[in-house]
Amino acid sequence: MHDKLLFIKIDFEILFIKTMNLLKTILAGCVASCGMFPAMAQTGFTLKGTIEGLPDSVKVALVTTDIGEGGNGKLLCETVVAEQSFELCGEVQSPQLCKLQFRRLNPKTKRHFATVSLRLMVENVPMTLTSSVPYDSLRKVSYSFDQERLVHLRGGQALSQWNEYRSELYEPLKCARLAGYKSAEKYFETSDNEDTVQKYDAIKKKAEVELLAARLRFVEQNPGYYISACLMNEYLGTFYTYTTAELNKMAEFVQACPDTAAVNRSRKLLDRALRYALAEPYKDFDATTPDGKVQKLSSCVIPGHYLLVDFWASWCGPCRAAIPKVQKLREQYAGRLDVCSVSVDEKEGRWRKAMGEEKMAWTQLWLNKEQADKACTDYVVQSIPRLVLIDDGGKVVCVTFKPADIEKYLKQHLE
């Protein structure tokens, strides 16, 4: 009896092993065969591109644009061209505005630099890129907005929406970018000639206002587009540029976006932006007087008077160049405009020396290390000069680094 049970156990184990091996074989065949099961959901993106004449030495990189204009962004993926083609693979948490950069090697510095930079919306789907011109022709095009018109990007809803936006807003975007380039060019060409710079700054400002209006119209017509949320969140990331009502309107547009990450981001950006909205009461802070006493900014705010707060430093050339212009405004609007210069010099002695050299006959204050944190945070003093205009009702109405902007505002409201 014992021997029979032993043989039954052995036979069962052999059968079990054979069955498991058979199941493994079947499963392996199913996985290997594309037709056995429906295709698995896309977990990331692929971007395949081919451009005639694209050299093998070129690196292709995809970077985010979520840290604002001027930043390099976060590298998502990178590859090297092979036989005029490339393929990028990666993953994004949600549809995102990115830059596709074609980087060539500089033989002198041994570093790669971008010769072509194209914006696009990236989501986790297969995407393709083709160009209507060879690579050498593409890279010789001066501006990215013109380079983008020569390539064809396909794949996914977000990219389709981006193509629509790019087509509809080409002209206002082009005008704003060119006006910005020309303004900067004239600044250096004329060594900051006041009349010339003001002329081209006015053209730039007009183009920017028209671009914003065009973007708002597009977003209002297409509130559920992914690119609409990206655009509004970009504006919500600015400080002392828009009023509370304008910021709330921008954030409201984003609520229709199906991307919950973009909606949540807009709420966080709005909370921060509202702390730095225009036409809101000024923020008080402590500073040090020339006789070493602590004085609040509020002591300089006189009802019925405008107050110009000038954040500056002894080592800042543009700051010191702005002082005569500030003096001129003070004299021009005497009795209606007061001025308070606030030094951010790290060393008190340098402030005192420069203050004596400039002979500024108005309120002078200095921020020591403890005082500087609050004042510089409240007024986003990331670069200087930082000119803050407080109106006769105690509200911040203009924040800039150009005395001409203050002059323009005062002319409109005090003359």
KARA-V370871 format. One record per residue. N is the residue number from 1. PSI is psi as a letter, one per 40 degrees, with the letter a starting at -180 (* if undefined). OMEGA is omega in radians with two decimals (999 if undefined). Layout:
# KARA-V370871
N:PSI:OMEGA ; N:PSI:OMEGA
This chain:
# KARA-V370871
1:d:-3.14 ; 2:d:3.13 ; 3:d:3.12 ; 4:d:3.12 ; 5:d:-3.12 ; 6:d:3.13 ; 7:d:3.10 ; 8:d:-3.14 ; 9:d:-3.13 ; 10:d:3.13 ; 11:d:3.13 ; 12:d:-3.14 ; 13:d:3.12 ; 14:d:3.13 ; 15:d:-3.13 ; 16:d:3.14 ; 17:d:3.14 ; 18:d:3.14 ; 19:d:-3.13 ; 20:d:3.12 ; 21:d:3.12 ; 22:d:3.13 ; 23:d:3.11 ; 24:d:-3.14 ; 25:d:3.14 ; 26:d:-3.12 ; 27:d:3.13 ; 28:d:3.12 ; 29:d:3.14 ; 30:d:-3.14 ; 31:d:-3.11 ; 32:d:-3.08 ; 33:h:-3.14 ; 34:d:-3.05 ; 35:e:-3.06 ; 36:d:-3.11 ; 37:i:3.03 ; 38:i:-3.13 ; 39:h:3.13 ; 40:i:-3.12 ; 41:i:3.13 ; 42:h:-3.14 ; 43:e:3.13 ; 44:a:3.14 ; 45:i:2.94 ; 46:i:3.07 ; 47:h:3.14 ; 48:h:-3.12 ; 49:i:3.07 ; 50:h:3.10 ; 51:h:3.14 ; 52:h:3.09 ; 53:e:3.13 ; 54:h:-3.04 ; 55:i:3.10 ; 56:d:-3.11 ; 57:e:-3.08 ; 58:h:3.00 ; 59:h:3.10 ; 60:h:-3.08 ; 61:i:3.07 ; 62:h:-3.09 ; 63:i:3.13 ; 64:i:3.07 ; 65:e:-2.98 ; 66:e:3.08 ; 67:e:3.07 ; 68:i:-3.13 ; 69:i:-3.14 ; 70:d:3.13 ; 71:i:-3.12 ; 72:e:3.13 ; 73:i:3.13 ; 74:h:3.14 ; 75:h:3.10 ; 76:d:3.14 ; 77:i:-3.08 ; 78:i:3.11 ; 79:i:3.12 ; 80:i:-3.12 ; 81:i:3.05 ; 82:h:3.11 ; 83:f:3.07 ; 84:e:-3.10 ; 85:i:3.08 ; 86:i:3.04 ; 87:h:3.11 ; 88:i:3.12 ; 89:i:3.11 ; 90:a:-3.12 ; 91:i:3.04 ; 92:i:-3.14 ; 93:d:3.13 ; 94:i:-3.14 ; 95:h:-2.97 ; 96:i:3.07 ; 97:h:-3.07 ; 98:i:3.03 ; 99:h:3.04 ; 100:h:-3.05 ; 101:h:3.04 ; 102:h:-2.98 ; 103:h:3.11 ; 104:i:-3.12 ; 105:h:3.01 ; 106:h:-3.05 ; 107:d:-3.12 ; 108:d:-3.10 ; 109:e:-3.10 ; 110:f:3.11 ; 111:i:3.11 ; 112:i:3.09 ; 113:i:-3.05 ; 114:h:3.06 ; 115:d:3.08 ; 116:h:3.14 ; 117:h:-3.05 ; 118:h:3.07 ; 119:i:3.09 ; 120:i:3.03 ; 121:h:-3.10 ; 122:h:2.98 ; 123:i:-3.02 ; 124:g:3.10 ; 125:i:3.03 ; 126:h:3.14 ; 127:i:3.13 ; 128:i:3.09 ; 129:h:2.98 ; 130:i:-3.13 ; 131:i:3.12 ; 132:e:3.10 ; 133:i:3.08 ; 134:i:-3.07 ; 135:d:-3.12 ; 136:d:3.10 ; 137:d:-3.12 ; 138:d:-3.07 ; 139:e:3.12 ; 140:e:3.06 ; 141:h:-2.95 ; 142:d:-2.96 ; 143:i:-3.08 ; 144:d:-3.11 ; 145:d:3.04 ; 146:d:3.06 ; 147:d:-3.11 ; 148:d:3.14 ; 149:e:-3.08 ; 150:e:3.12 ; 151:i:-3.13 ; 152:h:-3.12 ; 153:h:-3.11 ; 154:i:3.03 ; 155:h:3.03 ; 156:i:-3.10 ; 157:d:-3.10 ; 158:d:-3.14 ; 159:d:3.08 ; 160:d:3.10 ; 161:d:3.10 ; 162:d:3.12 ; 163:d:3.12 ; 164:d:3.12 ; 165:d:-3.10 ; 166:d:-3.14 ; 167:d:-3.07 ; 168:d:-3.05 ; 169:e:-3.13 ; 170:d:-3.05 ; 171:d:3.12 ; 172:d:3.10 ; 173:d:3.12 ; 174:d:-3.13 ; 175:d:-3.13 ; 176:d:-3.13 ; 177:d:-3.13 ; 178:d:3.11 ; 179:d:3.09 ; 180:d:3.11 ; 181:d:-3.11 ; 182:d:3.12 ; 183:d:3.13 ; 184:d:3.14 ; 185:d:-3.13 ; 186:d:3.10 ; 187:d:-3.12 ; 188:d:-3.13 ; 189:d:-3.04 ; 190:e:-3.09 ; 191:f:3.09 ; 192:f:3.03 ; 193:h:-2.96 ; 194:d:-3.09 ; 195:d:-3.12 ; 196:d:-3.11 ; 197:d:3.12 ; 198:d:3.13 ; 199:d:-3.08 ; 200:d:3.03 ; 201:d:3.12 ; 202:d:3.09 ; 203:d:3.13 ; 204:d:-3.12 ; 205:d:3.14 ; 206:d:3.14 ; 207:d:3.12 ; 208:d:3.10 ; 209:d:3.13 ; 210:d:3.09 ; 211:d:3.12 ; 212:d:3.13 ; 213:d:3.13 ; 214:d:3.11 ; 215:d:3.13 ; 216:d:3.09 ; 217:d:3.14 ; 218:d:-3.11 ; 219:d:3.13 ; 220:d:3.11 ; 221:d:-3.08 ; 222:g:-3.05 ; 223:d:-3.11 ; 224:e:-3.13 ; 225:i:3.10 ; 226:d:-3.13 ; 227:d:3.11 ; 228:d:3.11 ; 229:d:3.12 ; 230:d:-3.12 ; 231:d:-3.11 ; 232:d:3.11 ; 233:d:3.07 ; 234:d:3.12 ; 235:d:3.13 ; 236:e:3.12 ; 237:e:-3.14 ; 238:i:-3.11 ; 239:i:3.11 ; 240:f:3.13 ; 241:d:-3.08 ; 242:i:3.11 ; 243:i:3.11 ; 244:d:-3.13 ; 245:d:-3.14 ; 246:d:3.13 ; 247:d:3.12 ; 248:d:3.12 ; 249:d:3.13 ; 250:d:-3.13 ; 251:d:-3.14 ; 252:d:3.12 ; 253:d:-3.04 ; 254:d:-3.04 ; 255:d:-3.12 ; 256:e:-3.11 ; 257:h:3.13 ; 258:e:-3.13 ; 259:h:-3.10 ; 260:d:3.11 ; 261:d:3.12 ; 262:d:3.12 ; 263:d:3.13 ; 264:d:3.11 ; 265:d:-3.13 ; 266:d:3.14 ; 267:d:3.12 ; 268:d:3.12 ; 269:d:-3.14 ; 270:d:3.13 ; 271:d:-3.14 ; 272:d:-3.09 ; 273:d:-3.12 ; 274:d:3.09 ; 275:e:-3.11 ; 276:f:3.14 ; 277:i:3.05 ; 278:i:3.11 ; 279:f:3.04 ; 280:i:-3.09 ; 281:i:3.13 ; 282:i:3.12 ; 283:h:-3.10 ; 284:i:3.05 ; 285:i:3.10 ; 286:i:3.05 ; 287:i:-3.08 ; 288:h:3.14 ; 289:i:3.11 ; 290:d:3.10 ; 291:e:3.02 ; 292:e:3.14 ; 293:i:3.09 ; 294:h:-3.13 ; 295:h:3.12 ; 296:i:3.07 ; 297:d:-3.09 ; 298:d:3.12 ; 299:e:3.14 ; 300:e:-3.10 ; 301:h:-3.12 ; 302:h:3.13 ; 303:h:-3.14 ; 304:e:3.11 ; 305:i:2.91 ; 306:i:3.09 ; 307:h:3.07 ; 308:h:3.11 ; 309:h:-3.07 ; 310:h:3.05 ; 311:h:-3.06 ; 312:i:3.07 ; 313:i:-3.07 ; 314:d:-3.05 ; 315:e:-3.04 ; 316:h:3.14 ; 317:d:3.12 ; 318:d:3.12 ; 319:d:-3.09 ; 320:d:3.07 ; 321:d:-3.13 ; 322:e:-3.06 ; 323:d:3.10 ; 324:d:3.13 ; 325:d:3.07 ; 326:d:3.11 ; 327:d:-3.13 ; 328:d:3.11 ; 329:d:3.14 ; 330:d:3.14 ; 331:d:-3.09 ; 332:d:-3.10 ; 333:f:-3.14 ; 334:h:-3.13 ; 335:e:3.12 ; 336:d:-3.14 ; 337:h:3.03 ; 338:i:-3.11 ; 339:i:3.07 ; 340:h:3.10 ; 341:h:-3.09 ; 342:h:-3.11 ; 343:h:3.06 ; 344:e:3.08 ; 345:h:3.10 ; 346:d:-3.12 ; 347:h:-3.09 ; 348:d:-3.10 ; 349:d:3.13 ; 350:d:3.07 ; 351:d:-3.11 ; 352:d:-3.14 ; 353:d:-3.13 ; 354:d:3.13 ; 355:d:3.10 ; 356:d:-3.14 ; 357:d:-3.07 ; 358:d:3.10 ; 359:f:-3.14 ; 360:h:-3.03 ; 361:f:3.07 ; 362:a:-3.04 ; 363:h:3.13 ; 364:h:3.12 ; 365:i:3.12 ; 366:i:3.12 ; 367:h:3.01 ; 368:i:-3.02 ; 369:d:-3.11 ; 370:d:-3.11 ; 371:d:-3.03 ; 372:d:-3.07 ; 373:d:-3.09 ; 374:d:-3.09 ; 375:d:-3.09 ; 376:d:3.07 ; 377:d:-3.10 ; 378:d:-3.09 ; 379:e:3.06 ; 380:f:-3.14 ; 381:g:3.13 ; 382:d:3.05 ; 383:i:-3.12 ; 384:i:0.05 ; 385:i:3.08 ; 386:h:-3.07 ; 387:h:-3.11 ; 388:h:3.14 ; 389:h:3.10 ; 390:h:-3.05 ; 391:a:-3.06 ; 392:e:3.06 ; 393:e:3.10 ; 394:f:3.14 ; 395:i:3.11 ; 396:h:-3.04 ; 397:e:3.12 ; 398:h:3.09 ; 399:h:-3.02 ; 400:i:3.00 ; 401:e:-3.10 ; 402:h:3.05 ; 403:d:-3.13 ; 404:d:3.11 ; 405:d:3.09 ; 406:d:3.13 ; 407:d:-3.14 ; 408:d:-3.13 ; 409:d:-3.12 ; 410:d:3.13 ; 411:d:-3.13 ; 412:d:-3.01 ; 413:e:-3.12 ; 414:e:3.13 ; 415:*:999
